[in-house]
Amino acid sequence: MKINIGKLLGAAVKVVKKNPSLVISAVTALGPVVQAIKAETKKPRL
């Protein structure tokens, strides 16, 4: 299943323009998750 990145970005931009506060809250919510993922990937593989 291919995802059209162009369409995806277009939809994302529309959402951002309509309600920027939603995007800000989403980013703040995802912040810790992203940091956790980065921490996991930095751990040495055994």
C-alpha positions, 0 to 999 in steps of 0.5 A: 500500500503506497501512501501519497506523501504529497497528498498527506502533506497537503492535508497536514498543511490544511489542518495546520492552517485551520487550527494551529493550536491542535498541532501545537498540542499534538507536538507537545504530546508527541515530544516525550514519545519521540524522546523515548524512541530516540533514547531506545534507538541510542541504546547499544544493541546486544 
